[in-house]
Amino acid sequence: MDAIELHCVAKTFRIPHERRTSLVAHLLQLFRPARFESLAALCDVSLRVPAGSFLGIIGPNGSGKSTLLKMVAGVLVPDAGEVRVRGTLAPLLELGLGFHAGLTAAENVALYGAILGYPARETARRVDEVLEFAELERFRGAKLRSFSSGMIARLAIATALQADADILLLDEVLAVGDAGFQRKCFEAFEGLRKARRTIVLVSHDMGAVQSFCDHVIWLERGRVVAAGEPRTVVQTYLETARREAEAAAARRATLGAEPVRRFGDQRARFVSGSLEDETGRPIVAVRAGSRVVLRLTAEFDAACTEPVFGFGLKQIGSLGRHVVYTINNDQLGIPSGRFASGDRVELRISFTAALMNGHYTLFVMIAPRTTGQDGAPFHDWINDFVGFSVEESRSYEGLADLDAEFRCDLLGTRTTPAGLGQALGRGHP
């Protein structure tokens, strides 16, 4: 039996081109109709989710993933088509939605839990379990207005996971919390799978999608592009993203226009650069564990002595960009030299992409050895200098791919002391 069915579902939003905030503006609207733009969030989407299955939904931002979940939850009504849900629902669509800032953590869990169907006689116990899972026992009596966004998100996730609902709708919950909390969520997901609960997960975490989901659909511009076995759909999705990145890189063959996120006194500046493989071929997709080369060209508009050249690596995720690595020639103990105005240099920085599957961006910098030169901390700094994706990592969780190798050697046959086998109930007849 199917827990969820969508048949030819469509949803369109109207986006106004202008805001009317005054009485005069509203009066003028009587004579000048407002102009709207139509945005098709979902177009003729059909899918079936069998009871007890774990469905993953992937796709770029704005592809209609959250709109689809809101349709299933009943928050939005489709313009066309039909949505059928068999069983009770526990939607976690916007973390913290439904909480009240003036109530304590325990009060919010009890209130939200009642909405999710916590049995009245078990509410106190479940409140304790939620606070323990969210690691917020110390704050049970604190008002929610004093909580950080991360604490509220952990509380919301833990509350939803304690519900007895037949169907859980989870929208980007894996991007919350530290590695320890995420591991607890993974363990909870495993328990829900064994209990044959129906789960629909929207996520940009491709490793988690491949690890937990039985079936994956890929949404793009409101339409189902592909559906099927998780690894096949995810790899197709990543390969498409790689090809699109290559096309964008071809259009940005050189730096050309001044980057938007750039600063420095420009005594020295980067004029071109690319990410290459060891043969010198420009690349935008990297196999996990392979060696790559960042090639940079810089020019000097003033004399510089021993400037520091460096780069940093950021991982792009649903919560933003996080620095995972930085290095410069000074840290490596490699002198750069003296340069006169008009000099031009080429830098070649090689490193191993020992990373998880995902998208990354590089920032580059040139800095004086001290801040004494006109007081400027940097000569040139460029964010998002070049982007790339990492593929074919065999690990699904974490940040780095350490390329572990396993070996199992037979050391011999274990001998059992005389009489011990019989004492353990394994004696010969």
Secondary structure, DSSP 8 states (H G I E B T S, - for coil): -EEEEEEEEEEEEEEESS---SHHHHHHHTTS---EEEEEEEEEEEEEEETT-EEEEE--TTSSHHHHHHHHHTSS--SEEEEEE-S-EEEE-STTTT--TTSBHHHHHHHHHHHHT--GGGHHHHHHHHHHHTT-GGGTTSBGGGS-HHHHHHHHHHHHHT---SEEEEES-TTSS-HHHHHHHHHHHHHHHHTT-EEEEE-S-HHHHHHH-SEEEEEETTEEEEEE-HHHHHHHHHHHHHHHHHHHHHHTSS--S--SSEES--SEEEEEEEEE-TTS-B-SEEETT-EEEEEEEEEESS-EES-EEEEEEEEEETTEEEEEEEEETTTTT----EE-TT-EEEEEEEEE--B-SEEEEEEEEEE-SSTTSTT-S-SEEEEEEEEEEEE--S--SSSB-----------------TTHHHHTT----
